[in-house]
Amino acid sequence: MRSIIIVEDEKLAARRLERLLNGFQYKVEQKLHSVEEAVDWFKTHPKADLIFLDIQLSDGLSFEIFDQVHVEADLIFTTAYDEYALKAFKLNSIDYLLKPIDENELRQALNKFEKRHSAQVINPEVLKHLFQESSSTEAYKNRFSIKIGDRLKTFSTSDIAGFESSDKATSLVTKEGKHYVIDESLNQLEPQLSPKDFFRVNRSHILHYQSIKDMLSYSSSRIKITAEGFNQPVIVSRERVKEFKSWIG
């Protein structure tokens, strides 16, 4: 039996990946959700056959795990980043899957793993260098400054429920339900936001993943969302439903 570990801070994504692996007759030994949790686990379980590893975890980069413990395993990265990072990982004989994970791509990665199954020593410094170079070309905002009267107020993206466009104005919406008018349009904001955390559900709304409290089927195959910070339900537009389902996992 293969020893397979998932290191992923998004629990829904981790469960979805586990279901896909079960469908290919692989059993996941353990799901870990943070650098700290992974370090604790690998201190007593230093060997694994295969690790599915998200690059960015809630408490740091996953590469930091290997600064603290020695782990021998094959790696398949799961990441929202593309272009340079993925080319670099591929050149260094490291497999990757771009999230949301596609079932056929997962099958191909597993086939490659089975063909070349052998533990490899991980060099965390090389991996961190590759990621730092790639992320410098694809940096997303992690905070916003809003002018309120004569004062500036700063919001971390983790405190933002989403953004809303209404009456020709764009507002930043906090998880507490407060609205602050900002100068940028949703079209301008969208490329500044990490696609791991934010999704443009329709012409008027961008939502943060963690703000979503409930989802219901709606007319014409659409989805009605109850989101933290928003007084009214938000409807996923018909043309965005398929992509939204992939994004939400």
N, C-alpha and C positions, 0 to 999 in steps of 0.2 A: 504493500500500500504506500503510495507517494505521500510524503509529508508536505502539505501545501498550506501556506500562511497568507492571509490577506492583511495588508496594512493600509487602512483607508479610514479617514476621519468622518466621511459621510456614511452613516449607518445604512441608509436606504441603498446607496450605491454598493456597499459591501454585501448586503443581502442579495441584491440583484446579481452581482458577480458570482456569489456562492451558488445561486440557483442555476446560473448558466453552466458552472463547473459541474454541478450535480447532474445536469443533463448530459454531460460528456463522461459520466461515470467517474468523476473525481470527487473525493471527499476532502473538505477543508478542515484542517486540524484546529486552526485558531484564527479568529478575526481580532485584529488589534487596531486601535483608533487614535493613537497619539505616539509621539516620539518616546515619551516617558513609559507608556505602557509596553511599547515594543522592546525598549531597552530591558525592562524588568523580565519580559518573557524570554528574550534571547540569552540572558545571563545564565539561565538554566536549560535552555534548548538551543544550543549554538549551531546545530546543524538542521537544515531543511532541504528538501529536494527543490522546491520552487516557492518564490515569494512574489506575490503581486503587490507592487509598492507604489502608492500615490506619492508624487513628488512633494507636494505642499500639504502638510498636516496642520492641525489647529494650533500646535505648540512649536512649530518650526519645520525646517526642511527634513525630509526623511533621511537624507544623507547623514544627518547628525547622529542617527542610530549607530552607524558604523564607526563613528569617532569614539564611542563609549563601549562597544562590545564587538568581538570578532564573530562574524557569521559566515558560514560557508553555504552558498546556495546559488542556484540559477535565479536570475531576476527577470521579471516582466514588469515594466513600468506602466502605470495607468496615469495619464496626464491630460490636462486641458491645453497644454502648450504644443506648438507644432513647429514646422520649418527647421530652423537651425538646430534646436535641441534634439529633435527626433533624428535628424541626419547624423548628428554627433553620436547619439546613443547607438544608432545602427552601425556606424563605422567601428565602434568599439565592441561589437558583438553583443550588444545588449538589446533585448527585444522590448517593444513598447506597444501599448494600445491607447489610441486617442479616445478620450471620453466624449460622449457616451459610448460604451463598449459595444462593438458590433459582434454578433454571434459568429459570423463567418471568419472575421479577423481573429477572434479568440481561438477558434478551431485551428487556424493556421499556425498561431503562436504555440499552441499546445503540441501540434505535430512537430514543429521545429524543436521544441523542448525535448520531446521523446527521442528524436533522432540524435541529439547531441547531449543527452543527459549526462552531466558531470559537474560536480561542484566547482565553483570558481571563486578565487579570492577577490574580494571587493576592494577597490581602491577609492575610498570616499573623497579624497582630495581631488582626484581627476574628475569624479562625477560632479562635485560641487562647482568646480571651475567651469565645466561645460554648462551647467545650469545657470550660473551667474552671467556668463557671456550671453546665453540665449535670452534670459529674462531682461537683460538691459535693453534689448531691442523691442521688447514687448511688455513694457511696464504698465500696469494698471493702477489707477488711483486707489489709495486706501484711506483717504480722508478728504473731506470737503469743508471749505471755509465759507460761511454765510455772513453777510453784513446785515446786522440788525441795529438800525439807528446808527449810532456812532461806534458801535462795538462789532467785533468779529467773533463768531461762534464756530467752533470746529466740531465736525461730526466724523467719527470713524465709520467706514462702510459697514462694519458689524452692527452699528446702531441704526442703520438706515433700513426701513421696511421696503422702500422703493421710490420711484419718481412718477409724477403724474402731470399730464398736460391737460389744462382746462381753461377755457376762456382766453386763449392766446397767451397763457402764462404757464411756466413750468415750475413745479414745486418739488422740493425734497421732502419726503414723508418719513418721519421717525417712527420707531416701533411704539412710541407712546401716543401716536396719532397726531402729532403736531406737523403743520405744513409751513415750509419756508420757501418763499419765491426765490428762484435762482435765475441767472442770466442765460444759461445754455438751454438749448432745445433738447428733446429726447434723441434726435438724430445726432447731435453733437456729443451727448453724454454716452451713448451706447458703446462706441469704440474705446472709451476710457474705463469701462467697467469690466471686471473679470467675468468671462462667460461661465466660470465655475460657480459664481455666486449670484449673478443677475441674468434675467431673461426678459426680453421685450415681448410681452404677451399680446399686445395689440398696439394700435397707433398712439394710444394715450397713456399706457402704463408700462413701466419696467419694474419687476418685482425681485426682491431678494429671496433666495431659496429658503432661508430660515424664517421668513415672515409668513409663509404659506401654512395656514392652519387646517384647511379643509378643501376638498375638491369634489365637485359633483358633475355628473353628465348634464348637459344643457341642450337646448333645441339646436337642430341642424348640426349635430355631432360636435358641438362646441363644449367647453368646460367652464363651469362657474367656480371661481376661487374665492374663498374667504381668507383674507390676508390681514395679519396684524398691522394696525396703524391706519387701515382703510375702513371708512364707515360703511361703504357700499361694496357688494360683491364685484369682483373684477372678472370679466369674461375673456377667455382666450379666443382670439379671432380664428375663424374657420381655417384660414390658410396657414396658421401657426400651430395648430393642434398636434400634428404629427411630430414636428420638431420639439415641441414642448414636452410631449410624452417621452421622447428620447432623452431630453435634458433632465427631466425629473427622475428618470430611472425607474 
